[in-house]
Amino acid sequence: MNKINKSRVLFKEAQKHMPGGVNSPVRAFKNINGNPVFFKKALGPYVFDVDNNKYIDYIGSWGPMIMGHSHPKIIKAITKQLQLGTSYGAPTSIESETAKLIKECFPSIQKIRMVNSGTEATMSAVRLARGYTKRNKIIKFDGCYHGHVDSLLIKAGSGVSTFGLPDSPGIPNELAKKTLSCEFNNENEFLKVFNKVKNDLAAVIVEPIAGNMGFVPGNKSFLKLLRKKTSENKSLLIFDEVMTGFRVSLGGAQEIYGIKPDLTTLGKIIGAGLPVGAFGGKKNIMDYLAPNGPVYQAGTLSGNPLAMAAGATLISLLIKSNPYKSLELKAKTLLDKMKEIFEEYEIPISTNQIGGMFGFFFSDALPENLNDVMKTNDIHFKNFLNACMNNGIYFAPSKFEAGFISTKHTNTEINNTIRTIKAILKEGI
Ligand SMILES: *Cc1c(COP(=O)(O)O)cnc(C)c1O
């Protein structure tokens, strides 16, 4: 059983200075009524907290650590750039290098713009879509998270024809009304809403493989329908691949489904742990951005040389090793064994994985949408997650998050995880 005394003290201190003691809400562990742990270092598949507890890390900074923490080649690339300066606010050759590597993997991207976070990428993509199409409305899907962008922090509620209500105070109703949210994987509901708003529909934005309501892949026919309808209507299809880009396969979810979106948003992995986002797509659409076009978008630190150096190195390593089949196999081995153990104790669990991303739910069948995810067992989740934290297994502390595995997770880590889970269930959750 881990002792986290120092983390408790640090959390009390942090609460004096930052709302909730954190700079991003999920870190406060409210979803599992836990106490957040404070980390001090990370190596390979492990993170270490301030009380010197060691955890097998199945979050990997929410994706970027796909080749493990503190990868020597990435550290080397950052260190080399560090000697040359941390930021110039001016062009560098590393930006084109990174862009070329991304385009090599994502044929739908002809031009790309770097930004500093996933939120910035989706915010800018939506503005570009509105500017380019000269239309205002956006369709998104319940449970898909696209960063905390005003226009995207919206859920439609239960009625299909209800206009969007903001998920957060501070978003004007007038703006929220321009966004409609439909049930994920529900073709009929999408068609109804689409037909209602198509004349003013700028874009449809979707996580093709959702990772922000747990791990819920889109159905192929559903995603194909989005492509068909948006093309017919001259609305843009935006794939938000901030999480799935370079995570489920080299070419993201769009490669797996064989669907080309008009715009793609990226983040997480492409910065290798430094703050980066990007959005890209068809040349004629991207050239509608300033300074070529009228849609304004800018960033003092965009294309930051440290971040580009780290990202380009990681993407090169991924292109060279193409680890996705082996990552998926490892995730499957872990989840299959987990399932066996839970079944022994007659606790229903459903699991799924693609590439280096995975999910488990306390439910008989795999969820297809946010409503299904909400119905999965909360008590089992909370108890299991807290027990895992106490025993050195770091899974995402919310059932609305996905799991991530790295190339540095070996049979040793997987077997140790399984052994720990067996012991946890023996004690009871
Ligand atoms: C993480 C994420 C974002 C937001 O990225 P930030 O860097 O946290 O702003 C947007 N979309 C998806 C799909 C994400 O997973």
The ligand as an ORCA input file, in Angstrom:
! r2SCAN-3c Opt
* xyz 0 1
  C      -6.520     16.469    -25.509
  C      -7.476     16.730    -26.583
  C      -7.776     18.039    -27.014
  C      -7.251     19.254    -26.311
  O      -5.871     19.336    -26.345
  P      -5.143     20.277    -25.236
  O      -3.708     20.212    -25.648
  O      -5.428     19.644    -23.918
  O      -5.713     21.625    -25.364
  C      -8.583     18.195    -28.106
  N      -9.109     17.135    -28.744
  C      -8.866     15.876    -28.355
  C      -9.467     14.741    -29.109
  C      -8.062     15.633    -27.249
  O      -7.860     14.381    -26.839
*
